[in-house]
Every structure is written in C-alpha cells, then in structure tokens.
Amino acid sequence: MGLSFLTPLLLAGAGLVAVPVILHLLMRRKPVPRVFPALRFLEQRVRSNRRRLRVTHLFLLLLRMAALVLLAVALARPTLRGAGFLADGEGPVAAVMVFDTAPRMELRQANRTRLEDAAGLARALFAKLPPASQVAVLDTGGGPVAFSPTVAAAAARVDRLVVGASAQTLPAAIQEGFRLLDGAPDLRHEMYVFTDCSQGAWEGRTAAELVAAHPDATVLWVDVGARAAQNFVLEGVDLSSERPTAGAALVVSAVTRRDGPDANRPVALELLGPDGRYARRAVKPTAWKEGAAGEVVFELAGLEPGVRQGRVVLEGSDDMDADNARYFTVEVGTPDKVLIAAPAPAADTGRFLLQAIAPPALAKAGKQRFEATLVDLGRLDATPWDDYSGMVLVDPSPLPARTLDLLWQWVAGGRGLVVWLGPGAADAERFNSEAARKLLGGSVARVWRSPGEGNYIAPSSLEHPILAPFRRVGDAVPWQDFPVERLWEFEPEDDEREAAVPVVAYRNGLPAILEHRVGQGTVVTVTTPVSQGAGDPDAWNMLATGFEPWPFVILANETLLHAIDTADDRNIVAGSAAVVHLGRRDIANAFVSVPGGDDFPAAVDQRRGTVTVTATQTPGNYRVRSGGEAAGVARGFSANLPAAALDARRLPDAALAAALGEGARIARDEGQLVRDVKLERVGAELSGWFIILAALVMAGDWIVANRFYASRDDAPTTDAATARPEPRLPGAPPPLPLAAATGGAGS
C-alpha cells in the first residue's frame, strides 16, 4: 500500500494556514473599561466570557486551518494504490508504445499492411487506458521522444506513422522508451512493442538485456507479423564497376529471394533518360525458388560518357512494393592515367601489376580501365605527376623526405596512391621517416615470417568497397591457395585522426590492407609485395604467381580504383549522407532532384567544390544539377534500402525467444491485448474524498461561528469616549445609561 500525489507541487498551498492565524491575531478584541466599578459581578462574568471566547476562537482557527490544508491536498490529487476497496479501479499509468516502421512493415496480408495492423491494435489499447495516463509514441524512423499532452494526441500520432528508412534499430528505440519511463517515477511503467518478429528486425540483435534491466516496467510484445505472405524480393544489386570506361560493358547483377511457393516472374533493367523517365533496356524471365536465393545478370554495352542511372525492377506486383526495385548510378568515362613506379628493372618488378590493371588485350580493344605507365622507382622525381590520377609504388625503398612531402601534397589534392611494401623497405628505421609516417598513416615494425604455417589473406567481411567484387563468389575465393610467408607488421599512428585504418587482415590477424585519408585523396597500403617472380627462392608470397591468380587481379584493380575514386558517393544506403563533387569551385548553388520529382536547392562548398545531400530517406535515383545544359554540371547518386529493412521472414521460435528474453509475453490479437492490460493495474484517486472532508470542515466552521458569535443588532450602545461596544452577556441586565451609572451629570 502506498500514498502518492499526481501534482505534489500544489501541496505548497497548505502554507495558507498562516492566513487565519494572522487574521485572528489582528482582530483580537481589546477589553473595554467599565464605568461600573461597584458592580463586581459584571467583571466576573466578563472574565468568564473571555475564557470561553478564547476557546471558541482557537476551535474556529483550527477548523479554518484544516479546511485550507484539505483543499491543498485535494488539488494535489492523492492516489492510493494496492490496498482496500479504494484501489479496485484502474489508476493512471505511464505507457510507451514503440513501433517498428521499417519498410518491411509494408508487407500486406489480407489486404492490410503490418503497420496498419499495429495501428489498429494500438487504437484498441488506447480505449483501455485510464483517462489521466501519460502516453508516448516512439518509432524507428526517429522523431520526438516525449509524452503526448493527452491520450487523444498520442492516438493521432499513431495515425500519422508511415514506413520509411529507419534512423535507429528497434532495440535502440526500446532503450529510448525506457529512458522516457524513468522520468515518470510516480506512475506504473508499461511498454508495448509492435513488431513483425522478422529476421530483419531481430537477427543479430536482442532486447532481453534491456528488459531485464527494467524489472519495474511491464513489457508486452505485440506480434503483427505475417504468417503466410508471398513475396518476390530484390535483395541488392552489384555493379562490375561504378566507373566503367566508354566502350566497356557494364555488368549489373541483382540478388533475388522468394518467400512463398515456386513461381516465375520476369525482372527488367531500365535506364533513366534526360526527361526523367525510365527506358527499358532488357527483360529476363526468372524462376524463383521457395526460400532460395538467386541471381539475375544483365550486361549493358554502348553507354555514353557521363553519369548514367538505372534500376532493376520486378515485373508486376506482390505483397510488398518496397523490395521490387533496386537503383544504381555509374559514371562512364575515359581510362584513368596511372603511374607505376617499381625498382629497376621496372619491366620485371612491375610486370605483374601492369598486366593486372592494364592487360594488353583490353588495351588493344580500348576497354581497359586504366591507362598505365611503368617507370623505374629511381626516376620517380624526374617524372611529371600532374597528368596522372593515380600512382602505384611497388616495393619502394626509403624515399627522400622531399619526395614524400611532394607525394603527400599530390595525394591531398584528390589523387590516389597504392603502396605494396616489400623487401625494399629493409631498414625500418630509415624507412619510418616523419614524412613517410605522415603519408602512410603509420610505420613498419618488422618482417613477420611464417613459412609453412598456412598464412594467407582472410577477409572477415566483404563490406568494404575494395572487397565488393568478391561478394558474388563469397566464401568460394581460394585465398588459401595463395599463401603469404612474409609480410611487414604495420603499426598505425597513435593519433586516430592521422592513423591508417585496417581494411583486410591475414589469417594470423595482422593487417594486410590499410586505408589512410590524406586531404581529399586516399593512400592504400598492402603489407606484402608482388614484385618477385615465381622462381625467386626469397619470394614473400604467391599472390601473383600462384595457379590462376584471379583474386590478385581483382585486388590490384580494386585497391587502385578505390584510391583514385574518392570523388563521389554514387551508391549509398538510404538515410545516409551523400557527398557529390561538382569538379568546379566557381559554382554558387545547385539543385537536387529527388525520386519523387521535386527539386530543392543545395548549398555548395566552394572551397572543395562539393554538395552534401542529407535528405536521402527515399530510395531511388537522385540528380544534382547546376548551370545550363551546355556549360552546366550534372551529377547524381542512388539510394537503396538495406537488405535487413526488407527481410520480412519470421524468426524461428527459438531465435525469437532469445531476442525478446525469457518469459516474454506476446499478444497476437485484441483479446490477448485487453486481458494483459486489465490484469496489470490497480489504483484510485482520493481527491474527491478530500474535497468532501474540506466541505464538512467548512460547514462546521459556519455552524460554530454562528453559534458563538452574537448578532450585531444586539450590540450595546457606546459613548463618545469608547471605541468599541461591550458585548451583552447572556443573562446580564440591560446596560444603564451613562448618567445613571455615574450618578448624574451634576453630581
């Protein structure tokens, strides 16, 4: 049993009890001098009456003080919980409703989306909450985190919820809800989480620890997931290159998945035209297998130079529209000029990289990605660099500080540098000059030898852009067939702002590839070389000399392409910021066209010549324009929803129990929701009782005052010398005239 107040600040009104005290002190009657000194019995009656009046005044004072205290307590709204017949109703609660508004909540079943089902159950819940409850509505799309002014206002917010790119995960939204509940300590805490119990919402995440940390809160999971949905899913799209050269084919592959029975449904490829309309370039019949992933591959040729945008789209409709299209942006141009500097003779030490990034067959056909020039490392200072957008240093020896400083300035201007470390950096003390550490973002420590131990490049994930092409084959890359027996142990700088970041590691855990941002450019460091032939007994690895070393060819191209291609964010996740380089610093403003067709102005960073777009929540193709058609600039990027936001497959029961926590209570219909709500709360507000008591006390004050105070009509007369009449005492004789009392005026 406990007593609490909903508005405790109003208890300060009890301080008004001082008002009657002050009034009684100010209005005390003073004794009146008697003109009858011989009448002793009158003086005795006066003293007796004064004692009785003092008691009466004190009683009235206490009654008036009690009335004010009871009124103040009533206005503070005292609430009694958990005991007796007064606590058999529902008291107000602090309730937080958390909604998952990820795009997968658009999944339809029985012609209703998951979010519509959640809103319907929420409305039924609002009808069961006590009128004075505090209610907050949170969702994964972000927004205000506060209690609504009224229950009706919270219901209106539920009606305005829409699906979209998530600003936070569902567990993060639940954590925000618990923080809000902690700010309402005087009310019972309740939380209702509306979820589709899908893999996209919970796989790899859990809320069990959050719930266990708040045992005082009642948590009810409202399951609105679909049981038998039939859906065609385009999980993602992969590009052979984001910067294909003119004349080279662009390979676009879409990853597919079927939720439901086997079916056939075509998939189409469309390109966005200058008029803002999509033109179909290819259609492929596709067999979708239940629960199985597939792939649809398109090959585009004859793309004109410039920014080109398109989409892979499902023919027809299904139970969810959000996963029926995937968008992409590429920039078609001429091959980038690249300088390869290798130890003399460069023709031998640099041939593996030259053949990997600029194969003679592709160069002859005009389809090469890079236009490479091979020079001796000793002639690096004598070679002009301004015409090159990228550079590769193969097994460099310690370079002069002046050369390293010039390289730093060259990279900071927006170029790319790839360094393949090898035996040339034999003297670590000489190699680790201040200029070298500044350029590479770290230093070499020692050569790590692991002959015969099975060390090789072992990527833990394929999320980095350098490893993106390997996603098509996944775990099928035979890295173990290309062992690495020697490598440089590389130590990044202590200052994180100046340190290189490991991208890929070896099997022994040491960094294999590191990335370092220098100004507007990028330096990529590989800690083992590709400058030694297959017959060299001191060869450090077999990356380029193993049987069919196609992983090395991809790695050589992608490290260089990533180092060079630092200009734009062409393909991003919806909701993240996109930086677009206009290539000019004389442009004052630009306009961004969003997928819906609307345009809005965007500020241009004239120092860097870039536009940063943050309003990317809607998936689709975005275009950035400035100036006219002839002399203007046209760029663009694409935003796609993450695969987890579209994965509506239900979690298995065991995985769901682990995600929600042991003993989690789940409601799947309105009947279960009502039962859980009504069995969890008791309480009663006592304001009415205190108002009745205050009224009774005020009535008693009126009765006492009229009983003990005589009417003013019976007050005795006074002479000119007296300021106040003497009250007539019960049973006393009428007052004598002043002359009679003094024996006459002439006596």
Secondary structure, DSSP 4 states (H G I P E B T S, - for coil): -EEEESSGGGGGGGGGGHHHHHHHHHTPPPPPPPS-TT-HHHHHHHHHHHHHHHHHHHHHHHHHHHHHHHHHHHHT-EEEESSSGGGSSPPPEEEEEEE--SGGGG-EETTEEHHHHHHHHHHHHHTTS-TT-EEEEEETT----S--SSHHHHHHHHHT------SS-HHHHHHHHHHHHHT-TTSEEEEEEEE--BHHHHTT---HHHHHT-TTEEEEEEE---SS--EEEEEEEEES-SSPBTTSPEEEEEEEEEESS-EE--EEEEEE-TTS-EEEEEEE--EEPBT-EEEEEEEE--PPSEEEEEEEEESS--S-STTSEEEEEEEEBPPEEEEEEESSSHHHHTHHHHHHHS-HHHHHHT--SEEEEEEEGGGSTTS--TT-SEEEEESPPPPPHHHHHHHHHHHHTT-EEEEE--GGG--HHHH--HHHHHHHTEEEEEEEE-TTS---B--S-S-SGGGGGGGGTGGG--GGGS-B-EEEEEEE-SSGGG--EEEEEBTTS-EEEEEEEETTEEEEEESS---S-TT-TT--B-TTTSSS-HHHHHHHHHHHHHHH--S---EEETTS-EEEE-S-SS--EEEEE-TTS-EEEEEEETTTTEEEE----S-EEEEEEES-TTT-EEEEEEEE--GGGG--PBPPHHHHHHHH-TT-EEE-SHHHHHHHHHTS---EE-HHHHHHHHHHHHHHHHHHHHHHSPPGGGPPP--TT-SSPPPPPTTPPPPPPHHHHHT-TT-
